[in-house]
C-alpha cells in the first residue's frame, strides 16, 4: 500500500490497526514536516509522477481500477493523461461496514493497480481488505488528488501550502466531516503522545 504520512494516518493507524501490510509512504502533511523534518510532497504531484512511469512502461499492471468518487471531469482528465484503460467502481458514502457490502462483490484481476479516492481512514481500511483477497495488488490511497488535478476541486493557494495551512483551506469543503476528522485526529495524537506510542516506524 502506498499512503501519505500525515496526522490522520499516524493517529488512525493505531485506532484501526492500518499497518497490517507493507507500506510505502510519501510525506504529505504538516506533521511530516515537524516530526521527520522532511519536505512535503503533494499527493497530486506524487500521482502525476506515478502515472508517468506507467505511461513510459516502467511499471506494468494487468488492470487498473479506480474505487470511490470520480466525477466526469476527473475521469476525463485521467483518460487524457493515462495511456492504459481503467475501470471505475463507485463506492457508496457511509461507514466502513456499509461500504464493505459493495466491496465484497468486486473481483480483482491478479497484479492490478487499485487507486482509492476515499478519505482516510476509509481508504486504508478498504486497502487492507483488498490485500487480504489479492495480496499481489498494488494500491494507492490517493484521496482527492485526481479531483484537484482535474480542476474539480481547487488546490490550496501556494502561500497557505508554504505556511502548512492547507488543512485550514480544506475545511472550506465538506466541512463537517473534515472538522470531525481533524478533531478526532488531534485527540488521538494527544493520547499517543502521552502514552509514547506516536512513533509509527
C-alpha positions as CSV (number, residue, x, y, z in Angstrom):
1,X,0.0,0.0,0.0
2,X,1.3,3.5,-0.8
3,X,0.0,6.0,1.7
4,X,0.6,9.6,2.8
5,X,2.3,10.1,6.1
6,X,0.1,12.7,7.8
7,X,-1.7,13.4,11.1
8,X,-4.8,11.4,10.1
9,X,-2.8,8.3,9.1
10,X,-0.5,8.5,12.2
11,X,-3.5,8.5,14.6
12,X,-5.9,6.3,12.8
13,X,-3.1,3.7,12.3
14,X,-3.4,2.9,16.0
15,X,-7.2,3.1,16.2
16,X,-7.8,0.8,13.3
17,X,-4.5,-1.2,13.0
18,X,-4.0,0.0,9.4
19,X,-0.4,-1.3,9.1
20,X,-1.2,-4.9,8.5
21,X,0.8,-4.9,5.3
22,X,3.9,-3.3,4.0
23,X,3.5,0.4,3.1
24,X,5.4,2.9,1.0
25,X,4.9,6.4,2.5
26,X,5.3,9.8,0.9
27,X,5.3,12.9,3.2
28,X,2.1,14.8,2.7
29,X,1.1,16.7,5.9
30,X,2.1,19.3,8.5
31,X,3.2,16.6,11.0
32,X,5.6,15.1,8.5
33,X,7.4,18.4,8.3
34,X,7.7,18.8,12.0
35,X,8.2,15.1,13.1
36,X,10.5,13.9,10.4
37,X,12.0,17.2,9.0
38,X,11.0,16.0,5.5
39,X,9.9,18.2,2.7
40,X,6.2,17.6,1.9
41,X,5.2,16.2,-1.4
42,X,1.6,16.9,-2.5
43,X,-0.4,13.8,-3.4
44,X,-1.3,15.2,-6.8
45,X,2.5,15.6,-7.6
46,X,3.2,12.1,-6.5
47,X,0.3,10.7,-8.5
48,X,1.4,12.6,-11.7
49,X,4.9,11.1,-11.4
50,X,3.4,7.6,-10.8
51,X,1.2,7.7,-13.9
52,X,4.1,9.0,-16.0
53,X,6.0,5.8,-15.1
54,X,3.0,3.8,-16.2
55,X,2.9,5.6,-19.5
56,X,6.6,5.0,-20.1
57,X,6.0,1.3,-19.3
58,X,8.4,1.5,-16.3
59,X,5.6,0.0,-14.2
60,X,3.2,-2.6,-15.6
61,X,-0.2,-3.7,-14.3
62,X,-2.7,-6.2,-15.7
63,X,-5.6,-3.9,-14.9
64,X,-6.2,-0.5,-13.3
65,X,-9.2,0.1,-11.0
66,X,-10.4,3.4,-9.5
67,X,-12.5,2.8,-6.4
68,X,-14.5,5.7,-4.9
69,X,-15.6,9.1,-6.1
70,X,-14.6,10.1,-9.7
71,X,-16.6,12.9,-11.3
72,X,-16.8,13.1,-15.1
73,X,-14.2,15.9,-15.3
74,X,-11.8,13.8,-13.2
75,X,-12.5,10.7,-15.3
76,X,-11.8,12.7,-18.5
77,X,-8.6,14.1,-17.1
78,X,-7.4,10.6,-16.2
79,X,-8.3,9.2,-19.7
80,X,-6.3,12.1,-21.2
81,X,-3.2,11.6,-19.0
82,X,-3.1,7.8,-18.5
83,X,-2.3,5.6,-21.5
84,X,-3.8,2.5,-20.0
85,X,-7.6,1.9,-19.7
86,X,-9.1,1.8,-16.3
87,X,-12.3,0.6,-14.6
88,X,-14.1,2.9,-12.3
89,X,-16.2,1.4,-9.5
90,X,-18.1,3.9,-7.4
91,X,-18.3,3.1,-3.6
92,X,-21.1,4.5,-1.6
93,X,-20.8,7.1,1.2
94,X,-21.3,5.8,4.7
95,X,-19.5,3.9,7.4
96,X,-16.9,1.2,6.6
97,X,-19.3,-1.7,7.1
98,X,-21.8,-0.2,4.6
99,X,-19.0,0.3,2.0
100,X,-17.7,-3.2,2.6
101,X,-21.0,-4.7,1.5
102,X,-20.5,-3.5,-2.1
103,X,-16.7,-4.0,-2.0
104,X,-17.2,-7.7,-1.2
105,X,-18.8,-8.2,-4.6
106,X,-15.8,-6.9,-6.6
107,X,-13.4,-9.5,-8.0
108,X,-10.0,-8.0,-8.9
109,X,-7.6,-9.4,-11.5
110,X,-4.2,-10.5,-10.2
111,X,-1.3,-7.9,-10.3
112,X,-3.7,-5.0,-10.6
113,X,-3.3,-1.3,-9.7
114,X,-6.1,-0.2,-7.4
115,X,-6.5,3.6,-6.8
116,X,-8.7,4.5,-3.9
117,X,-10.2,8.0,-3.8
118,X,-11.9,7.8,-0.4
119,X,-11.0,9.8,2.7
120,X,-8.7,8.5,5.4
121,X,-9.1,6.1,7.2
122,X,-11.7,4.5,5.0
123,X,-9.4,4.1,2.0
124,X,-6.7,2.4,4.2
125,X,-9.3,0.1,5.7
126,X,-10.5,-0.9,2.3
127,X,-6.9,-1.3,1.1
128,X,-6.2,-3.8,3.8
129,X,-9.4,-5.7,2.9
130,X,-8.3,-5.9,-0.8
131,X,-4.8,-7.1,0.1
132,X,-6.3,-10.0,2.1
133,X,-8.1,-11.1,-1.0
134,X,-5.4,-10.2,-3.6
135,X,-2.0,-9.8,-2.0
136,X,-0.4,-9.2,-5.4
137,X,-2.2,-5.9,-5.8
138,X,-0.6,-2.5,-5.7
139,X,-2.8,0.1,-4.0
140,X,-2.6,3.8,-3.9
141,X,-4.7,5.7,-1.3
142,X,-4.9,9.0,-3.2
143,X,-7.8,10.8,-1.6
144,X,-8.9,13.8,-3.6
145,X,-5.7,14.2,-5.7
146,X,-7.3,13.3,-9.0
147,X,-10.1,15.8,-8.4
148,X,-7.6,18.5,-7.7
149,X,-5.5,17.7,-10.8
150,X,-8.7,17.8,-13.0
151,X,-9.8,21.1,-11.6
152,X,-12.9,19.7,-10.0
153,X,-11.6,20.8,-6.6
154,X,-9.5,23.9,-6.1
155,X,-5.9,23.3,-4.9
156,X,-4.6,25.0,-1.9
157,X,-3.2,28.5,-2.6
158,X,0.6,28.5,-2.6
159,X,1.0,30.8,0.4
160,X,-1.2,28.6,2.6
161,X,0.7,25.5,1.5
162,X,4.1,27.1,2.3
163,X,2.7,28.0,5.8
164,X,1.5,24.4,6.4
165,X,-2.1,25.7,6.4
166,X,-3.6,23.6,3.6
167,X,-5.6,21.7,6.2
168,X,-7.4,25.1,7.0
169,X,-8.1,25.7,3.4
170,X,-9.7,22.2,3.0
171,X,-12.1,22.9,5.8
172,X,-14.0,25.1,3.3
173,X,-15.1,21.9,1.6
174,X,-17.0,19.0,3.2
175,X,-16.5,21.0,6.4
176,X,-18.4,18.8,8.9
177,X,-16.6,15.6,8.0
178,X,-13.2,17.3,7.8
179,X,-13.6,19.1,11.1
180,X,-14.7,16.0,12.9
181,X,-11.7,14.1,11.4
182,X,-9.3,16.8,12.4
183,X,-10.7,17.0,15.9
184,X,-10.6,13.2,16.4
185,X,-7.1,13.1,14.9
186,X,-5.9,15.7,17.4
187,X,-7.4,13.9,20.4
188,X,-5.9,10.6,19.3
189,X,-2.5,12.2,18.7
190,X,-2.5,13.7,22.2
191,X,-3.3,10.2,23.6
192,X,-0.5,8.7,21.6
193,X,1.9,11.4,22.7
194,X,1.1,10.9,26.3
195,X,1.5,7.1,26.0
196,X,4.7,7.4,24.0
197,X,3.2,5.5,21.0
198,X,3.3,8.2,18.4
199,X,6.4,6.8,16.5
200,X,4.9,4.6,13.7
201,X,8.3,3.4,12.5
